[in-house]
Amino acid sequence: MSTVIETPDLPPTSGKAERWTNQWLELKAEVIDAKLCTGCAGCVISCPHDVIGYNHEAGGYTPFHLEEELGPDDCVHGQKGCTSCTRACPRFRQWEHQANEHLFDRDREPDEVAGIYQDILLTRASDDMVHQMGQDGGLVSAILLWAMEHDYVDAALTSYLENGDNSTWKAIPGVAATREEVLAGAGSRYTYSANTLAIDEALERGFKRLALVGMSCQSSIAPTMWSRKIGKISKPIVFNIGLLCSKTFDDAIFEELFWAKYGLAKSEMVKMNIKGVFQIWMRNGDYHEINLKECHAWTREGCNHCPDFAAEHADISTGGIGKDNDWTLTIVRTDLGREIIQRMIADGSIIARPGDSDPGAIALMRKLAEKSRSRWPETAESSVRVGLPEPKRKGA
C-alpha cells in the first residue's frame, strides 16, 4: 500500500521557488516501499556519498541504503540537506511533468499517451553487418557508431552479456566506445540491466560525452536530473536512446521455465525476440515459441507499475514492433534526435520510410502505451494517467 504525501515539489505560481528538501527518507517511502521503483539506479549513480547500494541478483534490481546509523529508511546525509537521490529519481512525485517541461517546454496532451514526438519512421541500418548483428533493423547500433564517428558522443552506456557470451544470458551494464564494443552489445536481452551503473567506468576511461541506451524507465533519468538541477552527474549524458519496453523478466525464467519445462538450455540459445510470443533461436538451428502468458509469473517486480512503454523522454525511442522483423519503429522526439536521424538518412547510414506505412505498428504502440500507463497506481501522481480511457465501473 502506498502513501501519498501532499508536499509540493514544484515552484509555486508566484514568489520564490520552494526549497527542495526531499531525501532518501521520502524516496524509500514513496517510491521503493510503494513498489514504484523500476531499478533504474538513477539514485545510485547520483549519490555523492556512495551510501546507496544496488542488488543485481535475480529477484532484486533495487537500491538500498548502506549506512547503519539511521537504518535502511533514513539517511544521515539527507538529514544534513543532501537531496541528490530524489532529484535523480524518474518515479518521484511529478517526474513526468518535470521531464516534459524540460525537454519540450510543455506537458503532453491526453491523446499523447506514447509521449511527445516529432516524427515516427521505420528505419534499418544500411551496413549489412550492423543490420544482421542488431535486433530488428539494427538501428541502435547504427546510431551509436554514427554518433561516435561524427563527434556527438565519446562512448555509450549500454549492456553486454556476462562473460562476453551467451553462457548465462545475464545482462550487465558496460561501456561501448569502439565499433567492436558496440556490436558486442547488439541484440536484445529481456532481463534487466541498469545501464546507468556503467557511468563510473566511462568517466574513469576519460569519456565526457555519453549516450545512454536504456529501457524506457532509464530514458527518463537524465531529463529528470536536468529539470531538478542535480549537478555534475547529469552533465556527461548528452544523448538518450530509449528502448520500447512493456516489461523485463527475472533471470530465473531461464532455469524455471525455459529449461525446466521446455529443456531449452540458455547456453545453447543464440537469439531471442518478442513478437506476440517469446521467440527463441537455438545453436542447432531449432526455433521455439513460448506463449507470453506462461512468462508473466517471471515479470520483474520493478515492471509491475511502470507506466512508460514508449521511452517518452528519450531523444529517439526505438523498438521492434510491427509486421516487419527487419525494420525498427523509430520515434523521434527532440530536436537533437531529429538532427541525427535526418543526417543519417541524408548520408545513407540508415534507410527510412514513413511510420504510417505500417499503421498496425503505430496502433500497437498506442495500445501498449495505454496498457502500461494503466499499471500506474491511482494513488500515485495522477498526471501520469492522463489520457487513459475512463475505467469501467461495475454495475454501470
ZISUL-V390696 format. One line per field, one symbol per residue. ss: DSSP state (2 for helix, 1 for strand, 0 for the rest). phi: phi as a letter, one per 40 degrees, with the letter a starting at -180 (. if undefined). burial: b if it has 16 or more other C-alpha atoms within 10 Angstrom, else e. A space follows every 50 residues. Layout:
ss = ???
phi = ???
burial = ???
This chain:
ss = 00000000000000000000000222222222000000000222220000 01110000000011100000000002222000022222000000222222 22220000000000000011111110022222200000222222222220 00001111111222000000111111002222220000000000222222 22220000011111122220222222200002220011111110000010 00222222200000022211111100111111000011111222222210 22200000000000011110000000011111002222222222220001 1111222222222222222222200000000222200000000000
phi = .cbcbcdcbbdccagcccccbcbddcccccbcccgcccgcgdccccccbf bbcacccdgbgbcaccccdbgccabdcccchcbdccccccbcfcdcdccc cccbgacccdcbccgcababbbbacccccccccccfcgcccccccccccb gcbcabcabbcdggaccbfccbcabbbbdcccccccgbbbbbbccdcccc cccccgcbbbcbbaddccccccccccccfchccccccbabbbbdacabbc dcccccbccccbgccccbcbaaabbgbccbbbdcgcbbbbdccccdcbdc dcccbccbccfcbccbbbacbhcbccbbcbbcbbccccdccccccccgcb bbaccccbccccccdcccccccccccccccdcccccgcdcccccgc
burial = eeeeeeeebeeeeeeeeeebbbbbbbbbbbbbebbbbbbbbbbbbbbeee ebbbebeebebbbbbeeeeeeeebbbebeeebbbbbbbbbbbbbbbbbbb ebbbeebbeeebbbbbbeebbbbbbbeeebbebbbbbbbbbbbbbbbbee ebbbbbbbbbbeeeebebbbbbbbbbbbbebbbbbbbbbbbbbbbbbbbe ebeeeebebbbbbbbbbbbbbbbbbbbbebeebbebbbbbbbbbbbbbbb bbbbeebbeeeeebebeebbbbbeeeebbbbbeeeeeeebeeeebeebbb bbbbbbbbbbbbbbbbbbbbbbeeebbbbbbbbbeebbebbeebbeeebb bbeebeebeebbeebbebbbbbbbebbeebbebbbbbbeeeeeeee
